[in-house]
Amino acid sequence: MMKKILKQAASGLFILLAAVSVVSAGSFGISPVIVNLSEKQKISKITLSNPGTKPISVQLESMNWSQQEGKDVFTPTREILVNPPIFTVPANGSQTIRIGLRRPPDAKRELSYRIFLQELPPQESAGFQGTMMLMRLSLPVFISPEVKSKQLLRWHVAQTPSGTLKVSLINDGNVHIKINNLQLQLPSKVQSWVNQEPFQYVLPGQSRDWIMSTNSNYPPLPLGTALKLVAQTNTGKIKADVMTAP
């Protein structure tokens, strides 16, 4: 039976194509979903649980995580160790995974990695004809710098030729920021723009843009228009005064 793997990057799933019907191979839970390591804490652990009625096999992969022009870039790394790298979790069981740091923290800037957890295809029953969906998840690993962590964020708002607003964030700090929700508002509160995209990380020294649609019944904003920006982040609510620029 001919098979091939189709990577679904947007949803984080891998689909094993076979024939006509679709079957979910399994599901699992992870706790915690973020790993923080430092010079003082070089080892941490996560727990993977299997609430299903059948065992699931999982393979782990460590990747260096960087960003270029607002896009995530992943490359294989040996700077962090995950153990065990491959295992099977029984039905209604759990597995402890240990994560260790194999290099010194950076002196000035936070380091970032991701651990990918790939569900492996189970042994198929005789005569199976269908499509098997396999889970592929990832969780971030952050290594604190030796110096004190600090955030330094620069916001920029510009109106595009199509009338939308482009919000840009430059992270000049030495640690990441996670933007959960973003809102722009005129001081008079007669008009607001809310970004509903899923949360986004901005790593140290990197930037990211968000496009926010405007109300077609509202006239374009002139340059220098004062706006209120509110962002929900992993460190709490951030408020900033911004002005539209070219």
C-alpha positions in Angstrom: 0.0 0.0 0.0 1.5 3.3 -1.1 1.9 5.9 1.6 3.4 9.4 1.9 3.7 12.0 4.6 2.0 15.3 4.0 3.3 18.0 6.4 0.5 20.3 7.7 2.7 23.2 8.9 -0.2 25.5 9.8 -2.0 23.1 12.1 1.0 21.3 13.5 -0.3 17.9 12.3 1.3 15.2 10.1 -1.1 13.1 8.0 -0.3 9.6 6.8 -2.1 9.2 3.6 -3.4 5.7 2.6 -6.8 5.6 1.0 -10.3 6.8 1.8 -11.3 7.0 5.5 -9.7 9.1 8.2 -8.7 7.7 11.6 -7.0 9.6 14.5 -4.1 7.6 15.8 -4.2 9.2 19.3 -3.8 12.3 21.4 -1.7 13.4 24.3 -1.3 16.1 26.9 1.9 18.0 28.0 2.6 19.8 31.2 4.2 22.3 31.5 4.1 23.7 28.0 7.1 26.0 28.4 10.5 25.0 29.8 12.8 27.5 31.4 16.5 26.7 32.1 19.4 28.7 33.5 22.8 28.4 35.0 21.2 27.5 38.3 18.7 25.1 36.8 20.2 23.1 34.0 17.7 20.3 34.1 13.9 20.3 34.0 11.2 17.9 33.2 7.8 17.7 31.5 5.1 15.0 31.7 3.4 13.6 28.7 0.1 11.9 29.4 -2.0 9.6 27.2 -5.7 9.8 28.1 -6.7 7.4 25.3 -7.5 3.7 25.3 -4.5 2.6 23.2 -0.7 3.1 23.7 1.0 5.8 21.7 4.6 6.0 20.6 6.4 9.4 20.4 9.7 10.6 19.1 11.4 13.8 20.3 13.6 16.2 18.4 15.5 19.2 19.7 15.8 22.3 17.4 17.5 25.6 17.7 14.9 28.3 17.3 15.7 31.6 15.7 13.8 34.2 13.6 14.5 35.9 10.3 12.2 38.7 8.9 9.5 37.7 11.3 9.6 34.0 10.4 10.5 31.1 12.7 13.6 29.2 11.7 14.5 25.7 13.1 17.8 23.9 12.8 18.9 20.7 14.5 20.9 21.1 17.7 22.8 19.1 20.4 22.9 22.0 22.8 19.9 20.7 24.8 19.4 17.0 25.6 16.0 15.3 25.8 15.6 11.8 27.4 14.2 9.5 26.4 14.3 10.4 22.8 11.7 7.8 21.8 9.2 6.0 24.0 5.7 4.4 24.2 3.1 5.6 26.6 0.5 3.0 27.7 -3.2 3.7 27.6 -4.2 6.1 30.4 -0.5 6.4 31.4 2.2 9.0 31.4 5.9 9.5 30.6 8.4 11.8 32.3 10.8 13.6 29.9 14.0 15.2 31.2 15.4 18.2 29.4 19.0 19.2 30.1 21.3 22.1 29.1 24.5 21.0 27.4 26.1 24.4 27.0 26.7 27.5 29.1 23.9 30.2 28.9 24.7 33.2 26.8 26.2 36.1 28.8 23.9 38.8 27.5 20.9 37.3 25.6 18.3 34.6 26.2 18.7 31.4 24.1 15.6 29.8 22.5 14.9 26.2 21.4 11.9 24.1 20.6 11.3 20.4 21.3 9.1 18.7 18.7 7.0 15.7 19.8 6.1 13.5 16.8 3.5 10.7 17.3 4.7 7.6 15.5 2.3 5.5 13.4 1.0 2.5 15.3 1.0 -1.0 13.8 -1.9 -1.2 11.4 -4.5 -3.9 11.7 -4.9 -6.3 8.8 -6.9 -4.8 6.0 -6.8 -1.2 7.2 -7.7 1.2 4.4 -7.7 4.9 5.4 -5.9 8.0 6.4 -4.1 8.2 9.7 -3.7 11.6 11.4 -0.6 11.8 13.6 0.0 14.5 16.2 3.0 16.8 16.0 3.4 19.4 18.7 6.3 21.6 19.9 7.1 23.4 23.1 9.5 26.3 23.6 12.7 26.0 25.8 14.2 29.3 27.0 17.7 29.6 28.5 18.0 32.7 30.7 21.0 35.0 30.1 23.7 35.5 32.8 22.8 39.2 33.1 19.4 40.4 34.3 16.6 39.9 31.9 14.9 43.1 30.6 12.3 44.0 28.0 12.9 46.9 25.6 10.1 47.2 23.0 9.7 49.6 20.1 6.3 50.0 18.4 5.6 51.4 15.0 2.2 52.0 13.2 1.8 52.8 9.5 -1.2 52.9 7.2 -0.8 50.8 4.1 -1.9 51.8 0.6 -4.9 49.4 1.0 -6.0 51.2 4.1 -5.1 48.7 6.7 -2.8 49.4 9.6 0.5 47.7 10.0 1.8 47.4 13.6 5.5 46.6 13.9 7.2 45.5 17.1 11.0 45.5 17.5 12.3 43.7 20.5 15.5 45.4 21.6 15.5 43.6 25.0 17.5 40.5 25.8 14.5 38.1 26.4 11.5 37.1 24.3 8.0 38.6 24.4 4.8 36.7 23.6 1.9 38.8 22.2 -1.4 37.2 22.9 -3.7 40.0 21.7 -3.2 43.4 20.2 -5.6 46.4 20.1 -5.3 49.9 18.7 -7.7 52.7 19.7 -8.1 56.4 19.1 -8.0 58.4 22.3 -11.6 59.4 21.7 -12.6 55.7 21.6 -14.8 56.3 18.5 -12.8 53.7 16.6 -10.7 50.7 17.5 -8.9 47.9 15.8 -8.4 44.4 17.3 -6.0 41.8 16.1 -7.4 38.2 16.5 -4.4 36.2 15.3 -3.1 33.4 17.5 -0.3 34.4 19.9 3.1 35.3 18.4 6.6 35.2 19.9 9.2 37.9 19.2 12.6 36.7 20.2 15.4 39.1 21.3 16.8 41.3 18.5 13.9 40.4 16.2 10.7 42.0 14.9 7.2 41.1 13.8 4.4 42.8 11.9 0.6 42.6 12.4 -1.9 43.8 9.8 -5.1 45.2 11.3 -8.1 45.9 9.1 -9.8 49.2 9.4 -13.5 50.1 9.2 -14.4 50.9 5.6 -16.8 53.6 6.8 -14.0 55.4 8.7 -11.7 57.8 6.8 -8.0 57.0 6.5 -5.9 58.2 9.4 -3.6 61.2 8.6 0.1 60.9 9.5 0.8 61.7 13.1 -2.5 60.5 14.4 -2.2 59.6 18.0 -3.3 56.1 18.9 -3.5 54.0 22.1 -1.9 50.6 21.9 -2.8 47.8 24.3 -1.1 44.4 24.1 -1.8 41.3 26.3 1.5 39.5 26.8 3.2 36.7 28.7 4.3 39.4 31.3 1.0 41.2 31.6 -0.7 44.1 29.9 1.4 46.6 28.0 0.1 50.1 27.1 1.9 52.5 24.7 1.1 55.8 23.0 1.9 55.6 19.2 1.5 57.8 16.2 0.8 56.8 12.5 4.0 57.2 10.4 4.9 56.6 6.8 
